[in-house]
Amino acid sequence: MTEAEKDNEILARAAGLRWQLGDNFHDKLTEGIYTDAAQIAAHAVETPAGERHYTFDSKIDKIVTSKTWGFPIMIGLLAVILWITIEGANYPSGMLFTLLIDTVHPLLKSLAAHIGLPLWLDGLLIDGIYLAVAWVVAVMLPPMAIFFPLFTLLEDFGYLPRVAFNMDALFKKAGAHGKQALTMSMGWGCNAAGVIATRIIDSPRERLIAIITNNFSLCNGRWPTQILIATIFIGALVPASLSGLVASAAVIGIALLGVAFMFLTSWGLSKTVLKGEVSTFTLELPPYRPPRIWQTIYTSVIDRTLIVLWRAVIFAAPAGAVIWLVANVHIGDITIANHVIDFLDPLGVFVGLNGVILLAYIIAIPANEIVIPTILMLTVANLGLIGVGDTSGKLFELDSAMATGSILSAGGWTLLTGINLMLFSLLHNPCSTTIYTIYKETNSWKWTTLASLLPVIMGLVVTFLVTQFWHLIWLMPEVKP
């Protein structure tokens, strides 16, 4: 049916309705308008006697969108979701780790030895490619399988549009779109998913701002690094009874600092390479409704978790090969990794990090989940430590924060190194899955390059400034950190 035929059918139906009502057509129409107006007024207009009939939705909105309670509720819900994600993922992650790394990996090694696979091919395929993929799956799958359904349940319930409503004014001041609040929140689960979520923003300029700055949302791949380093270096500053609380507060502080950098960078982009007027939009607050739990779980797992995980696995496989090669191929008397660490160390120390950290972040671009295992492997290999971890140049992790801290201390780490790593973990290039997603969404190497390089430049600048400030404090005669 053509558009003209559809219009004619609508007019015919209207004419038929008018014929049926006859002379009462206008009266019925007017009566319906006044009835609807009366119902709206009863819920929206306060009478002189102070009477006003609030709907259930309006009663909730008075609280969740209020200036007093809106932001605390928002932060509280996010904190609860992140806590459930982190705590809930520990057990399944441990099970997957035991299965894929403690059980399947030795079986594969035995099988390779049984069939006479050359040692170099055994190492490349099993200690390199398989181990990296297994690590990513074990660490990445459980948090995503928990976070995305919880996030989608809030969306299905109707709360997320209220988040955009609460933060719209702040994003306007930053030259961005209020819906960026939703894409930012999604980025806390996975930056790649957050980039895809920017499709809800109609303005191309503001969507680009949301894409470029989504990396400042601390994704689930970076939470383990933040928690471990905060436990080792920040928690150690206070009595054991307060260690967990102080370490948690430090991690939350890093996450909130990421929000601040997101606003700052959005404002900077809107004033420079992405100049333009902030678009106005009418945000319709949908009615609250019971979440469709099973449909939500299915959609979250299929459309978000598995797709993002598959992309991560694709990039983790070659990364595992590179990690094994640089740790096991020798040039002269030392490995490629040792050569690169020596080359990068002056720059690393200059910005308050070290060569091991810089190399780890270069070769672990495919997945933030393998940064700490890569740092441990490179530290042990670079120092030639015997009897610690695994000396065969493969990824490993230790059972306790104390044991990990001992290796890092042997590698010259201090409290300043720990603080700078937490900052650099927040402000560094996106993982390769996110980089690929940015290119797919923008179809532009220019914006993909900007989104990839801008955070890492900011990270190096910030850690350098923190280092200079730290040394300045040390030079002050009465103040010693």
Solvent accessible surface area in square Angstrom, and as a share of the most:
residue,aa,sasa,rsa
1,M,150,0.67
2,T,82,0.48
3,E,123,0.55
4,A,63,0.49
5,E,89,0.40
6,K,91,0.39
7,D,77,0.40
8,N,94,0.48
9,E,62,0.28
10,I,108,0.55
11,L,122,0.60
12,A,65,0.50
13,R,165,0.60
14,A,52,0.40
15,A,62,0.48
16,G,29,0.28
17,L,95,0.47
18,R,127,0.46
19,W,207,0.73
20,Q,134,0.60
21,L,56,0.28
22,G,40,0.38
23,D,145,0.75
24,N,81,0.41
25,F,38,0.16
26,H,108,0.48
27,D,91,0.47
28,K,103,0.44
29,L,98,0.49
30,T,64,0.37
31,E,106,0.48
32,G,35,0.33
33,I,109,0.55
34,Y,153,0.58
35,T,65,0.38
36,D,82,0.42
37,A,52,0.40
38,A,63,0.49
39,Q,107,0.48
40,I,117,0.60
41,A,42,0.32
42,A,40,0.31
43,H,72,0.32
44,A,53,0.41
45,V,90,0.52
46,E,106,0.47
47,T,60,0.35
48,P,150,0.94
49,A,84,0.65
50,G,46,0.44
51,E,100,0.45
52,R,90,0.33
53,H,115,0.51
54,Y,63,0.24
55,T,50,0.29
56,F,140,0.58
57,D,35,0.18
58,S,36,0.23
59,K,114,0.48
60,I,38,0.19
61,D,24,0.12
62,K,117,0.50
63,I,94,0.48
64,V,16,0.09
65,T,28,0.16
66,S,31,0.20
67,K,204,0.86
68,T,94,0.54
69,W,146,0.51
70,G,0,0.00
71,F,72,0.30
72,P,72,0.45
73,I,47,0.24
74,M,21,0.09
75,I,88,0.44
76,G,33,0.31
77,L,58,0.29
78,L,37,0.18
79,A,44,0.34
80,V,77,0.44
81,I,13,0.07
82,L,19,0.09
83,W,161,0.56
84,I,64,0.33
85,T,5,0.03
86,I,48,0.25
87,E,87,0.39
88,G,33,0.32
89,A,6,0.04
90,N,89,0.46
91,Y,161,0.61
92,P,46,0.29
93,S,24,0.16
94,G,35,0.34
95,M,110,0.49
96,L,41,0.20
97,F,48,0.20
98,T,71,0.42
99,L,93,0.46
100,L,34,0.17
101,I,20,0.10
102,D,80,0.42
103,T,60,0.35
104,V,41,0.24
105,H,13,0.06
106,P,61,0.38
107,L,112,0.56
108,L,53,0.26
109,K,59,0.25
110,S,71,0.46
111,L,99,0.49
112,A,3,0.03
113,A,78,0.60
114,H,156,0.70
115,I,110,0.56
116,G,56,0.54
117,L,45,0.22
118,P,66,0.41
119,L,157,0.78
120,W,152,0.53
121,L,46,0.23
122,D,9,0.05
123,G,4,0.04
124,L,33,0.16
125,L,78,0.39
126,I,15,0.07
127,D,11,0.06
128,G,3,0.03
129,I,51,0.26
130,Y,47,0.18
131,L,3,0.02
132,A,0,0.00
133,V,31,0.18
134,A,2,0.02
135,W,3,0.01
136,V,0,0.00
137,V,31,0.18
138,A,1,0.01
139,V,31,0.18
140,M,13,0.06
141,L,46,0.23
142,P,8,0.05
143,P,16,0.10
144,M,0,0.00
145,A,39,0.30
146,I,40,0.20
147,F,2,0.01
148,F,0,0.00
149,P,13,0.08
150,L,45,0.23
151,F,10,0.04
152,T,15,0.09
153,L,42,0.21
154,L,34,0.17
155,E,78,0.35
156,D,13,0.07
157,F,67,0.28
158,G,3,0.03
159,Y,9,0.03
160,L,9,0.04
161,P,24,0.15
162,R,3,0.01
163,V,9,0.05
164,A,0,0.00
165,F,101,0.42
166,N,20,0.10
167,M,13,0.06
168,D,28,0.15
169,A,61,0.47
170,L,72,0.36
171,F,0,0.00
172,K,84,0.35
173,K,158,0.67
174,A,6,0.05
175,G,9,0.09
176,A,0,0.00
177,H,9,0.04
178,G,1,0.01
179,K,45,0.19
180,Q,3,0.01
181,A,0,0.00
182,L,29,0.15
183,T,0,0.00
184,M,10,0.04
185,S,12,0.08
186,M,6,0.03
187,G,0,0.00
188,W,14,0.05
189,G,0,0.00
190,C,8,0.05
191,N,7,0.03
192,A,0,0.00
193,A,7,0.05
194,G,0,0.00
195,V,1,0.00
196,I,46,0.23
197,A,26,0.20
198,T,0,0.00
199,R,150,0.55
200,I,72,0.37
201,I,4,0.02
202,D,127,0.66
203,S,22,0.14
204,P,107,0.67
205,R,34,0.13
206,E,0,0.00
207,R,51,0.19
208,L,29,0.14
209,I,0,0.00
210,A,1,0.00
211,I,4,0.02
212,I,2,0.01
213,T,0,0.00
214,N,5,0.02
215,N,6,0.03
216,F,2,0.01
217,S,3,0.02
218,L,0,0.00
219,C,12,0.07
220,N,12,0.06
221,G,3,0.03
222,R,4,0.01
223,W,15,0.05
224,P,63,0.40
225,T,7,0.04
226,Q,0,0.00
227,I,62,0.31
228,L,38,0.19
229,I,0,0.00
230,A,0,0.00
231,T,53,0.31
232,I,26,0.13
233,F,20,0.09
234,I,25,0.13
235,G,1,0.01
236,A,77,0.60
237,L,112,0.56
238,V,45,0.26
239,P,88,0.55
240,A,95,0.74
241,S,102,0.66
242,L,85,0.42
243,S,23,0.15
244,G,50,0.48
245,L,126,0.63
246,V,44,0.25
247,A,8,0.06
248,S,57,0.37
249,A,60,0.46
250,A,26,0.20
251,V,7,0.04
252,I,87,0.44
253,G,35,0.33
254,I,17,0.09
255,A,7,0.06
256,L,86,0.43
257,L,65,0.32
258,G,0,0.00
259,V,24,0.14
260,A,54,0.42
261,F,27,0.11
262,M,3,0.01
263,F,40,0.17
264,L,107,0.53
265,T,12,0.07
266,S,0,0.00
267,W,122,0.43
268,G,25,0.24
269,L,11,0.06
270,S,8,0.05
271,K,113,0.48
272,T,83,0.48
273,V,90,0.52
274,L,13,0.06
275,K,144,0.61
276,G,46,0.44
277,E,160,0.72
278,V,43,0.25
279,S,40,0.26
280,T,121,0.70
281,F,55,0.23
282,T,135,0.78
283,L,44,0.22
284,E,141,0.63
285,L,56,0.28
286,P,45,0.28
287,P,93,0.59
288,Y,22,0.08
289,R,121,0.44
290,P,113,0.71
291,P,48,0.30
292,R,118,0.43
293,I,97,0.49
294,W,205,0.72
295,Q,100,0.44
296,T,6,0.04
297,I,62,0.32
298,Y,146,0.55
299,T,47,0.27
300,S,1,0.00
301,V,45,0.26
302,I,69,0.35
303,D,79,0.41
304,R,56,0.21
305,T,1,0.00
306,L,78,0.39
307,I,79,0.40
308,V,3,0.02
309,L,17,0.08
310,W,162,0.57
311,R,52,0.19
312,A,1,0.01
313,V,27,0.15
314,I,83,0.42
315,F,53,0.22
316,A,0,0.00
317,A,27,0.21
318,P,73,0.46
319,A,5,0.04
320,G,1,0.01
321,A,17,0.13
322,V,66,0.38
323,I,4,0.02
324,W,27,0.09
325,L,70,0.35
326,V,19,0.11
327,A,7,0.06
328,N,40,0.20
329,V,60,0.34
330,H,110,0.49
331,I,100,0.51
332,G,69,0.67
333,D,139,0.72
334,I,65,0.33
335,T,12,0.07
336,I,47,0.24
337,A,1,0.01
338,N,16,0.08
339,H,74,0.33
340,V,46,0.26
341,I,5,0.03
342,D,88,0.46
343,F,162,0.68
344,L,23,0.11
345,D,51,0.26
346,P,92,0.58
347,L,86,0.43
348,G,0,0.00
349,V,90,0.52
350,F,119,0.49
351,V,7,0.04
352,G,8,0.08
353,L,8,0.04
354,N,19,0.10
355,G,0,0.00
356,V,13,0.07
357,I,0,0.00
358,L,14,0.07
359,L,6,0.03
360,A,0,0.00
361,Y,12,0.05
362,I,94,0.48
363,I,14,0.07
364,A,3,0.02
365,I,57,0.29
366,P,17,0.11
367,A,3,0.02
368,N,13,0.07
369,E,17,0.08
370,I,0,0.00
371,V,3,0.02
372,I,11,0.06
373,P,1,0.01
374,T,0,0.00
375,I,0,0.00
376,L,0,0.00
377,M,2,0.01
378,L,1,0.00
379,T,3,0.02
380,V,4,0.02
381,A,38,0.30
382,N,53,0.27
383,L,79,0.39
384,G,47,0.45
385,L,47,0.23
386,I,152,0.77
387,G,77,0.74
388,V,45,0.26
389,G,45,0.43
390,D,38,0.20
391,T,93,0.54
392,S,54,0.35
393,G,5,0.05
394,K,34,0.14
395,L,7,0.03
396,F,20,0.08
397,E,83,0.37
398,L,47,0.24
399,D,157,0.81
400,S,53,0.34
401,A,32,0.25
402,M,164,0.73
403,A,40,0.31
404,T,3,0.02
405,G,9,0.08
406,S,66,0.43
407,I,8,0.04
408,L,1,0.01
409,S,66,0.43
410,A,58,0.45
411,G,30,0.29
412,G,55,0.53
413,W,14,0.05
414,T,77,0.45
415,L,43,0.22
416,L,18,0.09
417,T,13,0.07
418,G,0,0.00
419,I,46,0.23
420,N,0,0.00
421,L,0,0.00
422,M,7,0.03
423,L,15,0.08
424,F,5,0.02
425,S,1,0.01
426,L,0,0.00
427,L,0,0.00
428,H,4,0.02
429,N,21,0.11
430,P,2,0.01
431,C,20,0.12
432,S,17,0.11
433,T,1,0.01
434,T,2,0.01
435,I,40,0.20
436,Y,88,0.34
437,T,1,0.00
438,I,3,0.01
439,Y,59,0.22
440,K,111,0.47
441,E,29,0.13
442,T,29,0.17
443,N,120,0.62
444,S,26,0.17
445,W,165,0.58
446,K,135,0.57
447,W,38,0.13
448,T,3,0.02
449,T,66,0.38
450,L,50,0.25
451,A,0,0.00
452,S,14,0.09
453,L,95,0.47
454,L,43,0.21
455,P,1,0.00
456,V,29,0.17
457,I,95,0.48
458,M,34,0.15
459,G,0,0.00
460,L,46,0.23
461,V,76,0.43
462,V,27,0.15
463,T,0,0.00
464,F,58,0.24
465,L,104,0.52
466,V,41,0.23
467,T,3,0.02
468,Q,77,0.34
469,F,126,0.52
470,W,43,0.15
471,H,88,0.39
472,L,102,0.51
473,I,33,0.17
474,W,113,0.40
475,L,144,0.72
476,M,89,0.40
477,P,123,0.77
478,E,162,0.73
479,V,68,0.39
480,K,116,0.49
481,P,73,0.46
